[in-house]
Amino acid sequence: MTDRSEIKRKPDRGAYDPATINAILDEALICHVGFVAADGYPVVIPTIHARSGATLYLHGSPASRMLRAIKNGSDVCVTVTIIDGLVLARSVFNHSMNYRSVVLFGQPREVTEPDEKMRALETVTEHVAEGRWNDARQPSDVEFKGTTVLAMAIDEASAKIRSGPPGDDADDYALPIWAGVIPVRTTFGEAQADPKLTDGIPTPGYLTGYTRP
């Protein structure tokens, strides 16, 4: 934890242990990367991420403005948020959301060592669908060279979590107004086969009943 990763508002909701941070990173399918573009203005880009140990991987086209801007060690802020519920209080002021979030700060490096780069691509693929890497065609030489991978150490990060019912002012608990939580869950439907799929190819077991960790 550093001064910039320390939870200032509602510090009781903060968590800094790797187990909590890693669990949120592993469940989320998307992150947002904040950085300062080459011409000096701030940009936030949504992208896929994946974690391996204490390293977060990002990937994309070498033409990506984001990857070009940050691959040489620029400071970035990566955020992940999972919404767990809508918190409806008796007063509008005390409405909130239940959530789990992570904020990471760091300086990504470009992964150029071939073995690490290939493992990173496998990690990203498996993050989305565990079992897919060995089931699908793996990158060709052209595709491999045409992909930029960045690695970022997860050593300056914090999680922030809200859970539970609304917190109303003492005088408001007597008001005849419904209050409570509407749970929010991400669900996945039945896999839909590509219309061009060759006849007789079944849906892989890891995609039937797909869930997140």
MDAnalysis code that builds the backbone (N, CA, C; Angstrom):
import MDAnalysis as mda
import numpy as np

u = mda.Universe.empty(639, n_residues=213, atom_resindex=np.repeat(np.arange(213), 3), trajectory=True)
u.add_TopologyAttr("name", ["N", "CA", "C"] * 213)
u.add_TopologyAttr("resid", np.arange(1, 214))
u.add_TopologyAttr("resname", ["MET", "THR", "ASP", "ARG", "SER", "GLU", "ILE", "LYS", "ARG", "LYS", "PRO", "ASP", "ARG", "GLY", "ALA", "TYR", "ASP", "PRO", "ALA", "THR", "ILE", "ASN", "ALA", "ILE", "LEU", "ASP", "GLU", "ALA", "LEU", "ILE", "CYS", "HIS", "VAL", "GLY", "PHE", "VAL", "ALA", "ALA", "ASP", "GLY", "TYR", "PRO", "VAL", "VAL", "ILE", "PRO", "THR", "ILE", "HIS", "ALA", "ARG", "SER", "GLY", "ALA", "THR", "LEU", "TYR", "LEU", "HIS", "GLY", "SER", "PRO", "ALA", "SER", "ARG", "MET", "LEU", "ARG", "ALA", "ILE", "LYS", "ASN", "GLY", "SER", "ASP", "VAL", "CYS", "VAL", "THR", "VAL", "THR", "ILE", "ILE", "ASP", "GLY", "LEU", "VAL", "LEU", "ALA", "ARG", "SER", "VAL", "PHE", "ASN", "HIS", "SER", "MET", "ASN", "TYR", "ARG", "SER", "VAL", "VAL", "LEU", "PHE", "GLY", "GLN", "PRO", "ARG", "GLU", "VAL", "THR", "GLU", "PRO", "ASP", "GLU", "LYS", "MET", "ARG", "ALA", "LEU", "GLU", "THR", "VAL", "THR", "GLU", "HIS", "VAL", "ALA", "GLU", "GLY", "ARG", "TRP", "ASN", "ASP", "ALA", "ARG", "GLN", "PRO", "SER", "ASP", "VAL", "GLU", "PHE", "LYS", "GLY", "THR", "THR", "VAL", "LEU", "ALA", "MET", "ALA", "ILE", "ASP", "GLU", "ALA", "SER", "ALA", "LYS", "ILE", "ARG", "SER", "GLY", "PRO", "PRO", "GLY", "ASP", "ASP", "ALA", "ASP", "ASP", "TYR", "ALA", "LEU", "PRO", "ILE", "TRP", "ALA", "GLY", "VAL", "ILE", "PRO", "VAL", "ARG", "THR", "THR", "PHE", "GLY", "GLU", "ALA", "GLN", "ALA", "ASP", "PRO", "LYS", "LEU", "THR", "ASP", "GLY", "ILE", "PRO", "THR", "PRO", "GLY", "TYR", "LEU", "THR", "GLY", "TYR", "THR", "ARG", "PRO"])
u.atoms.positions = np.array([
    [0.839, -1.201, 0.000],
    [0.000, 0.000, 0.000],
    [0.870, 1.246, 0.000],
    [0.485, 2.237, -0.794],
    [1.150, 3.530, -0.809],
    [0.097, 4.602, -0.565],
    [0.546, 5.842, -0.507],
    [-0.397, 6.927, -0.254],
    [-1.458, 6.992, -1.346],
    [-1.088, 6.745, -2.596],
    [-2.084, 6.876, -3.662],
    [-3.014, 5.672, -3.749],
    [-2.624, 4.542, -3.191],
    [-3.518, 3.381, -3.208],
    [-4.285, 3.216, -1.893],
    [-3.978, 4.032, -0.910],
    [-4.680, 3.939, 0.374],
    [-6.109, 4.455, 0.241],
    [-7.056, 3.727, 0.817],
    [-8.464, 4.127, 0.790],
    [-8.652, 5.284, 1.763],
    [-9.048, 6.440, 1.255],
    [-9.213, 7.632, 2.089],
    [-10.656, 7.763, 2.588],
    [-11.619, 7.602, 1.684],
    [-13.030, 7.723, 2.063],
    [-13.580, 6.335, 2.382],
    [-14.256, 6.209, 3.502],
    [-14.766, 4.931, 3.983],
    [-13.632, 3.899, 4.082],
    [-12.592, 4.198, 4.845],
    [-11.446, 3.287, 4.910],
    [-11.795, 1.899, 5.439],
    [-12.913, 1.789, 6.182],
    [-13.310, 0.484, 6.695],
    [-13.719, -0.474, 5.581],
    [-13.985, 0.063, 4.395],
    [-14.348, -0.782, 3.249],
    [-13.115, -1.239, 2.466],
    [-11.956, -0.775, 2.854],
    [-10.752, -1.086, 2.113],
    [-10.166, -2.441, 2.488],
    [-9.488, -3.040, 1.530],
    [-8.768, -4.299, 1.751],
    [-7.502, -4.263, 0.906],
    [-6.425, -4.778, 1.473],
    [-5.142, -4.717, 0.784],
    [-4.490, -6.092, 0.644],
    [-5.155, -7.129, 1.117],
    [-4.565, -8.459, 1.057],
    [-4.676, -9.014, -0.359],
    [-3.646, -9.711, -0.826],
    [-3.647, -10.242, -2.195],
    [-4.824, -11.163, -2.492],
    [-5.278, -11.941, -1.510],
    [-6.375, -12.879, -1.774],
    [-7.637, -12.141, -2.207],
    [-7.969, -11.056, -1.522],
    [-9.160, -10.285, -1.871],
    [-8.987, -9.606, -3.224],
    [-7.851, -8.975, -3.427],
    [-7.589, -8.272, -4.686],
    [-7.596, -9.247, -5.854],
    [-6.924, -10.378, -5.703],
    [-6.836, -11.338, -6.801],
    [-8.194, -11.934, -7.151],
    [-9.020, -12.201, -6.140],
    [-10.335, -12.784, -6.402],
    [-11.195, -11.855, -7.251],
    [-11.122, -10.567, -6.991],
    [-11.906, -9.602, -7.773],
    [-11.362, -9.503, -9.193],
    [-10.055, -9.435, -9.326],
    [-9.447, -9.381, -10.663],
    [-9.799, -10.618, -11.477],
    [-9.816, -11.781, -10.830],
    [-10.062, -13.025, -11.546],
    [-11.511, -13.174, -11.972],
    [-12.430, -12.629, -11.200],
    [-13.848, -12.754, -11.555],
    [-14.250, -11.787, -12.662],
    [-13.688, -10.589, -12.647],
    [-14.084, -9.553, -13.608],
    [-13.601, -9.898, -15.012],
    [-14.429, -9.618, -16.002],
    [-14.078, -9.887, -17.397],
    [-13.446, -8.692, -18.088],
    [-13.536, -7.524, -17.480],
    [-13.034, -6.325, -18.147],
    [-12.454, -5.375, -17.106],
    [-11.457, -4.610, -17.533],
    [-10.896, -3.568, -16.685],
    [-10.889, -2.264, -17.474],
    [-10.598, -1.176, -16.783],
    [-10.443, 0.122, -17.432],
    [-9.052, 0.651, -17.111],
    [-8.345, 1.063, -18.152],
    [-6.967, 1.532, -18.013],
    [-6.927, 3.040, -18.221],
    [-6.491, 3.756, -17.209],
    [-6.368, 5.199, -17.296],
    [-4.915, 5.608, -17.485],
    [-4.694, 6.509, -18.420],
    [-3.332, 6.962, -18.708],
    [-3.395, 8.345, -19.341],
    [-2.244, 8.975, -19.465],
    [-2.156, 10.273, -20.136],
    [-1.619, 10.040, -21.543],
    [-2.392, 10.432, -22.535],
    [-2.015, 10.228, -23.930],
    [-0.801, 11.076, -24.296],
    [-0.224, 10.769, -25.460],
    [0.998, 11.449, -25.890],
    [0.817, 12.954, -26.008],
    [-0.410, 13.386, -26.338],
    [-0.638, 14.827, -26.473],
    [-1.104, 15.469, -25.182],
    [-1.039, 14.728, -24.064],
    [-1.210, 15.350, -22.761],
    [-2.577, 15.276, -22.127],
    [-3.573, 14.663, -22.775],
    [-4.889, 14.620, -22.156],
    [-5.168, 13.221, -21.603],
    [-6.002, 13.138, -20.561],
    [-6.272, 11.843, -19.927],
    [-7.228, 10.992, -20.763],
    [-7.000, 9.684, -20.733],
    [-7.820, 8.738, -21.480],
    [-8.069, 7.520, -20.593],
    [-9.270, 6.960, -20.671],
    [-9.592, 5.708, -19.988],
    [-10.149, 4.746, -21.024],
    [-9.528, 3.568, -21.142],
    [-9.893, 2.604, -22.169],
    [-10.315, 1.278, -21.516],
    [-11.488, 0.735, -21.875],
    [-11.854, -0.593, -21.386],
    [-11.133, -1.666, -22.181],
    [-10.683, -2.714, -21.499],
    [-9.969, -3.778, -22.192],
    [-10.005, -5.062, -21.366],
    [-9.638, -6.177, -21.990],
    [-9.541, -7.450, -21.288],
    [-8.227, -7.497, -20.513],
    [-8.284, -8.106, -19.358],
    [-7.087, -8.282, -18.540],
    [-7.018, -9.735, -18.099],
    [-5.895, -10.124, -17.541],
    [-5.756, -11.448, -16.937],
    [-4.613, -11.408, -15.943],
    [-4.767, -12.188, -14.882],
    [-3.749, -12.205, -13.824],
    [-3.025, -13.542, -13.805],
    [-1.712, -13.477, -13.602],
    [-0.912, -14.669, -13.354],
    [-0.027, -14.369, -12.165],
    [-0.302, -14.998, -11.046],
    [0.456, -14.692, -9.844],
    [0.294, -13.230, -9.450],
    [1.397, -12.526, -9.333],
    [1.366, -11.113, -8.947],
    [1.556, -10.195, -10.144],
    [1.184, -10.685, -11.336],
    [1.331, -9.901, -12.568],
    [-0.005, -9.799, -13.280],
    [-0.327, -8.594, -13.729],
    [-1.515, -8.365, -14.544],
    [-1.075, -8.187, -15.986],
    [-1.731, -8.888, -16.905],
    [-1.396, -8.793, -18.323],
    [-2.495, -8.064, -19.088],
    [-2.054, -7.236, -20.028],
    [-2.926, -6.567, -20.994],
    [-2.391, -6.893, -22.377],
    [-3.264, -6.901, -23.366],
    [-2.776, -7.208, -24.712],
    [-3.625, -6.483, -25.746],
    [-3.101, -6.417, -26.974],
    [-3.843, -5.782, -28.050],
    [-2.967, -5.578, -29.271],
    [-3.489, -4.819, -30.202],
    [-2.764, -4.544, -31.436],
    [-1.605, -3.577, -31.182],
    [-0.490, -3.759, -31.889],
    [0.603, -2.779, -31.774],
    [0.163, -1.371, -32.157],
    [-0.930, -1.268, -32.917],
    [-1.434, 0.052, -33.311],
    [-2.287, 0.701, -32.231],
    [-2.560, -0.031, -31.164],
    [-3.399, 0.498, -30.089],
    [-2.782, 1.749, -29.484],
    [-3.571, 2.814, -29.437],
    [-3.089, 4.064, -28.839],
    [-2.710, 3.849, -27.381],
    [-3.511, 3.064, -26.674],
    [-3.236, 2.821, -25.269],
    [-1.914, 2.085, -25.079],
    [-1.729, 0.980, -25.821],
    [-0.521, 0.188, -25.631],
    [0.724, 0.952, -26.068],
    [0.599, 1.730, -27.132],
    [1.747, 2.519, -27.573],
    [2.125, 3.572, -26.541],
    [1.117, 4.112, -25.854],
    [1.368, 5.190, -24.900],
    [1.981, 4.688, -23.599],
    [1.665, 3.465, -23.202],
    [2.076, 3.028, -21.870],
    [3.132, 1.929, -21.857],
    [3.520, 1.415, -23.031],
    [4.414, 0.262, -23.026],
    [5.842, 0.590, -22.587],
    [6.186, 1.860, -22.531],
    [7.547, 2.242, -22.157],
    [7.658, 2.689, -20.708],
    [6.724, 2.222, -19.871],
    [6.842, 2.496, -18.449],
    [6.098, 3.712, -17.954],
    [5.100, 4.178, -18.680],
    [4.297, 5.308, -18.215],
    [3.413, 4.866, -17.051],
    [3.119, 5.801, -16.162],
    [2.225, 5.504, -15.048],
    [0.808, 5.276, -15.558],
    [0.168, 4.239, -15.036],
    [-1.217, 3.963, -15.393],
    [-1.992, 3.640, -14.123],
    [-3.304, 3.756, -14.249],
    [-4.231, 3.347, -13.190],
    [-5.213, 2.370, -13.814],
    [-5.262, 1.164, -13.275],
    [-6.164, 0.132, -13.777],
    [-7.251, -0.105, -12.740],
    [-8.507, -0.105, -13.172],
    [-9.619, -0.302, -12.247],
    [-10.520, -1.431, -12.725],
    [-11.072, -2.136, -11.761],
    [-12.032, -3.211, -12.005],
    [-13.177, -3.032, -11.016],
    [-14.417, -3.181, -11.487],
    [-15.575, -3.054, -10.606],
    [-16.591, -4.138, -10.923],
    [-17.098, -4.778, -9.888],
    [-18.182, -5.757, -10.011],
    [-19.343, -5.238, -9.158],
    [-20.513, -5.041, -9.768],
    [-21.698, -4.560, -9.050],
    [-22.461, -5.761, -8.495],
    [-22.740, -5.738, -7.194],
    [-23.442, -6.843, -6.534],
    [-24.866, -6.504, -6.121],
    [-25.220, -5.218, -6.078],
    [-26.578, -4.891, -5.666],
    [-26.856, -3.405, -5.741],
    [-28.144, -3.077, -5.935],
    [-28.617, -1.700, -5.863],
    [-29.153, -1.477, -4.455],
    [-28.613, -0.509, -3.770],
    [-28.976, -0.260, -2.379],
    [-29.930, 0.933, -2.334],
    [-31.179, 0.657, -1.987],
    [-32.221, 1.680, -1.984],
    [-32.561, 2.038, -0.547],
    [-32.228, 3.259, -0.179],
    [-32.456, 3.726, 1.183],
    [-33.787, 4.470, 1.273],
    [-34.132, 4.883, 2.467],
    [-35.362, 5.665, 2.654],
    [-35.183, 7.089, 2.162],
    [-33.969, 7.559, 2.174],
    [-33.671, 8.888, 1.638],
    [-32.859, 8.730, 0.355],
    [-33.086, 9.619, -0.574],
    [-32.330, 9.589, -1.825],
    [-30.840, 9.747, -1.550],
    [-30.509, 10.547, -0.575],
    [-29.102, 10.836, -0.275],
    [-28.329, 9.577, 0.095],
    [-28.982, 8.629, 0.729],
    [-28.298, 7.437, 1.220],
    [-28.401, 6.238, 0.285],
    [-28.928, 6.440, -0.919],
    [-28.904, 5.361, -1.902],
    [-27.446, 5.046, -2.259],
    [-27.194, 3.794, -2.606],
    [-25.823, 3.391, -2.904],
    [-25.841, 2.141, -3.782],
    [-24.709, 1.496, -3.894],
    [-24.584, 0.204, -4.561],
    [-23.663, -0.673, -3.743],
    [-23.940, -1.962, -3.758],
    [-22.989, -2.930, -3.230],
    [-22.053, -3.314, -4.365],
    [-20.771, -3.354, -4.081],
    [-19.795, -3.552, -5.151],
    [-18.511, -4.124, -4.578],
    [-17.690, -4.631, -5.487],
    [-16.306, -5.021, -5.181],
    [-15.436, -4.378, -6.256],
    [-14.424, -3.655, -5.850],
    [-13.591, -2.951, -6.826],
    [-12.126, -3.068, -6.457],
    [-11.290, -2.905, -7.465],
    [-9.840, -2.885, -7.279],
    [-9.267, -1.727, -8.069],
    [-8.324, -1.032, -7.488],
    [-7.582, 0.020, -8.166],
    [-6.097, -0.319, -8.067],
    [-5.432, -0.347, -9.218],
    [-3.995, -0.656, -9.265],
    [-3.249, 0.511, -9.893],
    [-2.081, 0.788, -9.368],
    [-1.180, 1.772, -9.958],
    [0.116, 1.069, -10.347],
    [0.725, 1.526, -11.419],
    [1.999, 0.934, -11.801],
    [2.505, 1.439, -13.132],
    [3.595, 0.834, -13.549],
    [4.240, 1.178, -14.815],
    [4.406, -0.110, -15.632],
    [3.534, -0.352, -16.584],
    [3.625, -1.595, -17.366],
    [4.911, -1.653, -18.186],
    [5.335, -2.876, -18.434],
    [6.468, -3.123, -19.319],
    [6.003, -3.989, -20.478],
    [6.623, -3.803, -21.622],
    [6.283, -4.654, -22.753],
    [6.934, -6.020, -22.590],
    [6.166, -7.058, -22.840],
    [6.685, -8.419, -22.759],
    [7.259, -8.786, -24.124],
    [8.554, -8.990, -24.165],
    [9.211, -9.316, -25.432],
    [9.791, -10.732, -25.444],
    [10.014, -11.325, -24.277],
    [10.539, -12.680, -24.212],
    [9.459, -13.638, -24.729],
    [9.735, -14.421, -25.758],
    [8.696, -15.214, -26.429],
    [7.920, -16.151, -25.512],
    [8.608, -16.855, -24.613],
    [7.908, -17.807, -23.754],
    [6.947, -17.102, -22.813],
    [7.386, -16.000, -22.214],
    [6.487, -15.265, -21.322],
    [5.315, -14.684, -22.104],
    [5.593, -14.189, -23.302],
    [4.527, -13.608, -24.112],
    [3.478, -14.661, -24.458],
    [3.915, -15.868, -24.826],
    [2.967, -16.921, -25.155],
    [2.177, -17.339, -23.919],
    [2.844, -17.428, -22.774],
    [2.132, -17.768, -21.534],
    [1.116, -16.692, -21.183],
    [1.461, -15.435, -21.448],
    [0.522, -14.346, -21.173],
    [-0.715, -14.453, -22.048],
    [-0.524, -14.767, -23.327],
    [-1.672, -14.933, -24.219],
    [-2.537, -16.107, -23.777],
    [-1.894, -17.165, -23.307],
    [-2.652, -18.290, -22.769],
    [-3.432, -17.863, -21.526],
    [-2.808, -17.074, -20.669],
    [-3.466, -16.611, -19.450],
    [-4.695, -15.783, -19.774],
    [-4.582, -14.890, -20.764],
    [-5.717, -14.062, -21.155],
    [-6.844, -14.931, -21.705],
    [-6.497, -15.899, -22.549],
    [-7.509, -16.782, -23.124],
    [-8.214, -17.589, -22.038],
    [-7.436, -18.146, -21.117],
    [-8.008, -18.961, -20.058],
    [-8.812, -18.121, -19.062],
    [-8.464, -16.839, -18.937],
    [-9.237, -15.944, -18.066],
    [-10.669, -15.824, -18.565],
    [-10.825, -15.778, -19.877],
    [-12.165, -15.639, -20.462],
    [-12.910, -16.966, -20.440],
    [-12.238, -18.051, -20.802],
    [-12.884, -19.362, -20.849],
    [-11.841, -20.431, -20.542],
    [-11.869, -20.918, -19.314],
    [-10.884, -21.911, -18.903],
    [-11.044, -23.193, -19.723],
    [-9.958, -23.618, -20.347],
    [-9.978, -24.786, -21.208],
    [-9.902, -24.452, -22.689],
    [-10.053, -23.158, -23.017],
    [-10.118, -22.758, -24.417],
    [-8.763, -22.812, -25.126],
    [-7.675, -22.529, -24.405],
    [-6.357, -22.428, -25.033],
    [-5.987, -23.717, -25.759],
    [-6.199, -24.853, -25.123],
    [-5.827, -26.129, -25.733],
    [-6.870, -26.639, -26.719],
    [-8.025, -26.003, -26.733],
    [-9.117, -26.445, -27.605],
    [-9.124, -25.695, -28.931],
    [-8.610, -24.476, -28.935],
    [-8.651, -23.639, -30.136],
    [-7.276, -23.588, -30.800],
    [-7.250, -23.089, -32.038],
    [-5.964, -22.905, -32.719],
    [-5.192, -21.808, -32.017],
    [-3.939, -22.072, -31.736],
    [-3.108, -21.096, -31.045],
    [-2.468, -20.132, -32.046],
    [-1.907, -19.012, -31.571],
    [-1.461, -17.952, -32.480],
    [-0.417, -18.426, -33.494],
    [-0.608, -17.968, -34.729],
    [0.415, -18.186, -35.754],
    [1.563, -17.219, -35.508],
    [2.659, -17.381, -36.232],
    [3.792, -16.469, -36.085],
    [3.384, -15.031, -36.395],
    [2.572, -14.878, -37.436],
    [2.124, -13.529, -37.811],
    [1.252, -12.936, -36.716],
    [0.325, -13.727, -36.185],
    [-0.553, -13.240, -35.122],
    [0.244, -12.941, -33.855],
    [1.219, -13.796, -33.562],
    [2.035, -13.608, -32.370],
    [2.818, -12.297, -32.446],
    [3.435, -12.065, -33.610],
    [4.197, -10.830, -33.792],
    [3.281, -9.614, -33.872],
    [2.046, -9.833, -34.267],
    [1.099, -8.730, -34.415],
    [0.299, -8.438, -33.152],
    [0.773, -8.943, -32.026],
    [0.108, -8.703, -30.749],
    [1.109, -8.126, -29.751],
    [0.722, -7.048, -29.103],
    [1.536, -6.469, -28.043],
    [0.995, -6.926, -26.701],
    [1.886, -7.343, -25.824],
    [1.508, -7.771, -24.474],
    [2.251, -6.910, -23.470],
    [1.523, -6.406, -22.493],
    [2.126, -5.627, -21.415],
    [1.935, -6.351, -20.090],
    [2.916, -6.237, -19.215],
    [2.861, -6.833, -17.885],
    [2.962, -5.734, -16.837],
    [2.146, -5.860, -15.809],
    [2.126, -4.852, -14.749],
    [2.139, -5.556, -13.399],
    [3.090, -5.218, -12.549],
    [3.174, -5.835, -11.228],
    [2.001, -5.391, -10.361],
    [1.402, -6.363, -9.663],
    [0.296, -6.054, -8.759],
    [0.882, -5.846, -7.367],
    [1.577, -4.750, -7.192],
    [2.219, -4.490, -5.902],
    [1.816, -3.143, -5.306],
    [0.949, -2.427, -5.994],
    [0.415, -1.164, -5.470],
    [-1.075, -1.141, -5.786],
    [-1.836, -1.844, -4.959],
    [-3.251, -2.043, -5.263],
    [-4.078, -2.027, -3.991],
    [-5.344, -1.696, -4.151],
    [-6.280, -1.750, -3.028],
    [-7.635, -2.191, -3.545],
    [-8.366, -2.874, -2.681],
    [-9.742, -3.254, -2.982],
    [-10.666, -2.427, -2.104],
    [-11.864, -2.182, -2.613],
    [-12.876, -1.494, -1.817],
    [-14.195, -2.224, -2.027],
    [-14.854, -2.544, -0.929],
    [-16.036, -3.391, -0.990],
    [-17.145, -2.784, -0.138],
    [-18.350, -2.728, -0.722],
    [-19.536, -2.390, 0.069],
    [-20.499, -3.554, -0.010],
    [-21.068, -3.927, 1.123],
    [-22.065, -4.986, 1.165],
    [-23.092, -4.641, 2.232],
    [-24.213, -5.333, 2.190],
    [-25.211, -5.158, 3.241],
    [-26.317, -4.178, 2.898],
    [-27.199, -3.923, 3.867],
    [-28.376, -3.080, 3.653],
    [-28.031, -1.604, 3.635],
    [-29.028, -0.766, 3.320],
    [-28.779, 0.677, 3.336],
    [-28.529, 1.175, 4.749],
    [-27.827, 2.292, 4.815],
    [-27.602, 2.957, 6.089],
    [-28.326, 4.292, 6.091],
    [-29.470, 4.339, 6.757],
    [-30.272, 5.560, 6.780],
    [-29.987, 6.390, 8.025],
    [-30.388, 7.656, 7.968],
    [-30.320, 8.498, 9.151],
    [-31.324, 7.966, 10.181],
    [-31.007, 8.130, 11.457],
    [-31.839, 7.553, 12.524],
    [-33.302, 7.975, 12.401],
    [-33.552, 9.235, 12.074],
    [-34.929, 9.723, 12.004],
    [-35.694, 9.134, 10.822],
    [-34.973, 8.619, 9.812],
    [-35.643, 8.133, 8.606],
    [-36.144, 6.697, 8.713],
    [-35.672, 5.955, 9.717],
    [-36.081, 4.552, 9.810],
    [-37.583, 4.406, 10.077],
    [-38.202, 5.416, 10.611],
    [-39.644, 5.352, 10.891],
    [-40.494, 5.734, 9.680],
    [-39.890, 6.202, 8.609],
    [-40.661, 6.613, 7.434],
    [-41.307, 5.408, 6.756],
    [-42.515, 5.558, 6.225],
    [-43.218, 4.455, 5.555],
    [-42.739, 4.289, 4.113],
    [-41.454, 4.048, 3.960],
    [-40.824, 3.952, 2.636],
    [-40.059, 2.638, 2.574],
    [-40.262, 1.884, 1.474],
    [-39.523, 0.615, 1.339],
    [-38.043, 0.905, 1.175],
    [-37.226, 0.088, 1.805],
    [-35.777, 0.194, 1.677],
    [-35.196, -1.211, 1.660],
    [-34.103, -1.371, 0.963],
    [-33.470, -2.688, 0.901],
    [-32.487, -2.770, -0.245],
    [-32.191, -3.988, -0.678],
    [-31.195, -4.237, -1.709],
    [-31.804, -5.067, -2.828],
    [-31.552, -4.655, -4.058],
    [-31.887, -5.460, -5.233],
    [-30.593, -6.113, -5.694],
    [-30.443, -7.434, -5.515],
    [-29.199, -8.094, -5.909],
    [-28.957, -7.985, -7.416],
    [-27.706, -7.862, -7.785],
    [-27.296, -7.834, -9.194],
    [-26.377, -9.029, -9.431],
    [-26.735, -9.850, -10.402],
    [-25.910, -11.018, -10.726],
    [-25.672, -11.059, -12.222],
    [-24.454, -11.417, -12.619],
    [-24.145, -11.637, -14.027],
    [-24.457, -13.084, -14.359],
    [-25.323, -13.289, -15.350],
    [-25.674, -14.643, -15.764],
    [-25.281, -14.844, -17.220],
    [-25.072, -16.092, -17.594],
    [-24.659, -16.422, -18.950],
    [-25.653, -17.401, -19.553],
    [-26.045, -17.124, -20.789],
    [-27.022, -17.970, -21.458],
    [-26.383, -19.186, -22.104],
    [-27.209, -19.933, -22.792],
    [-26.743, -21.129, -23.493],
    [-25.863, -20.734, -24.671],
    [-24.763, -21.451, -24.854],
    [-23.840, -21.151, -25.951],
    [-24.555, -21.250, -27.298],
    [-24.334, -20.265, -28.172],
    [-24.953, -20.213, -29.492],
    [-23.895, -20.528, -30.539],
    [-24.074, -21.606, -31.252],
    [-23.083, -22.050, -32.227],
    [-23.004, -21.096, -33.415],
    [-21.801, -20.919, -33.938],
    [-21.578, -20.157, -35.164],
    [-22.369, -20.811, -36.297],
    [-23.143, -20.039, -37.074],
    [-23.894, -20.637, -38.187],
    [-23.004, -21.380, -39.175],
    [-21.712, -21.033, -39.232],
    [-20.795, -21.699, -40.152],
    [-20.089, -22.901, -39.514],
    [-20.510, -23.275, -38.298],
    [-19.875, -24.398, -37.615],
    [-20.130, -25.695, -38.385],
    [-19.078, -26.486, -38.530],
    [-19.213, -27.784, -39.187],
    [-20.168, -28.667, -38.396],
    [-21.041, -29.369, -39.092],
    [-22.010, -30.241, -38.432],
    [-21.312, -31.286, -37.560],
    [-21.920, -31.560, -36.432],
    [-21.435, -32.623, -35.576],
    [-20.446, -32.206, -34.519],
    [-20.076, -30.928, -34.483],
    [-19.144, -30.462, -33.450],
    [-19.948, -30.049, -32.218],
    [-19.771, -30.747, -31.105],
    [-20.562, -30.429, -29.913],
    [-20.013, -29.213, -29.177],
    [-20.829, -28.616, -28.350],
    [-20.376, -27.524, -27.490],
    [-19.437, -28.083, -26.427],
    [-18.247, -27.520, -26.275],
    [-17.310, -28.029, -25.251],
    [-17.926, -27.965, -23.857],
    [-17.543, -28.916, -23.036],
    [-18.089, -28.973, -21.689],
    [-17.819, -27.732, -20.867],
    [-16.668, -27.075, -21.107],
    [-16.342, -25.896, -20.314],
    [-17.183, -24.681, -20.689],
    [-17.978, -24.798, -21.774],
    [-18.850, -23.695, -22.177],
    [-20.317, -23.957, -21.858],
    [-20.657, -25.177, -21.475],
    [-22.026, -25.467, -21.056],
    [-22.121, -25.139, -19.569],
    [-23.094, -24.319, -19.222],
    [-23.185, -23.874, -17.837],
    [-22.052, -22.956, -17.438],
    [-21.604, -22.126, -18.377],
    [-20.475, -21.211, -18.151],
    [-20.733, -20.317, -16.945],
    [-19.736, -20.192, -16.081],
    [-19.790, -19.286, -14.933],
    [-18.437, -18.620, -14.763],
    [-18.383, -17.603, -13.926],
    [-17.128, -16.953, -13.562],
    [-16.643, -17.536, -12.237],
    [-15.345, -17.472, -11.966],
    [-14.827, -18.024, -10.705],
    [-15.397, -17.271, -9.498],
])
